[in-house]
Amino acid sequence: MGAPADIDVRPITAAEHPEWLGPVRAGFLREPVVSAAEREARRRQFEPGGFIGAFEGDRCVATFRSFAQEVTAGGGEFVPADAISAVTVTATHRWRSWTAKG
């Protein structure tokens, strides 16, 4: 396992989206294998810049998604918000920051 500096955190591309879904599923205790139907359904949700991956080499080891949303404020008024979803870290990298400190 490399040092924390070896992790590249960046927005994913549309081409990387199918591979990004595996760690998301695993992070929520589901099989990391993504069916063609799920890939297609999730592809329609893809927004450039809203899907973040942490990569060690070619392997996605952590995920984060944000997207525009509205929340209801006092008086029933809608207020723009940035929703956060799909925050995961693979089991191989969860305790990295603790062990890296020695």
N, C-alpha and C positions, 0 to 999 in steps of 0.2 A: 504494500500500500504506500503510495507516495505521500509527500508532505502536503498540507492544506493548500499551498501555493500551486499544486498541480491540478487543482480543480478549476475548471473554466465555467463560470456562471454567466449565462447569456440568454437572450431570446432565441427560441428555436425557430427553424425554418419550417415551411409547410411540408417539406420532404422528410423532416425529422419527427413530425407529429406522430406517425404511427408507432415509432420506437419509444417516444416519450410516454405513450399510453400504458406500456407495460409496467414501468415503475409506479405509475399512479395506481393501477389496479393492485399491484403487490402491496403498496402502502396502505391500502384499505382492506387488506387481508383477502384479496381475491386472486384467482389464478392470473399470472402475468400475461397469459396468452390472450390476444385480442382478436375476436372474430372479424370477418370481413364486414358484416352488418354493423358492428359497433364502430369499426374504423370509419365507415362511411357516415354514420350518424354523427360521430365526433368531428369528422373533417369539416362538416358544415358549421361547427362552432368555432373553428380556428380563426383567430384574429392576429395578424402579425404584431409582435411586441407584447401581446398579452399572455403568452405562454413562455415561461422561463425554465431552463434546464441547467442543472449543474453536471458537468461532464468530467469524468476522469478518462482521458483518452477519448475513445469513441463511445464509451458507456455512460448512459444517463444515470446518475446516482441520486438525484434529488429533483423535485418538481415544484412549481408554483404557477398559479394562474390568477390573473385579475381581469375583470371586465366591468364595463359601465353598467350601472344599475340605478334604480331610484328607491329611496326609502320614504316612508310617510313621516312627516314632521307634525308638530302641533297644528291643530286646525285643519288637518287633512291635506295639507300642502305636500307636494312631492319635491324632494330635494335630491339632486344628483349625488351619487356615491360610487366608490370604487369597490366592488365586491372581490373577495379573495376566496380561492378554492384550490383544490388539488395540491395542498402542501404536503409533500412526502419526502422522506429520506430513506434510502435502502438500508437494510439491516447491517450491511457491511460498513456503512459510513455514519451510523447514528452516534456512536461514542467517540468519534474521531477527535473532536476538539478537546475532550478530556484526556485521551491517551497521548495526544500530540504535545501536551504540556509536560509530560514526563512524570 
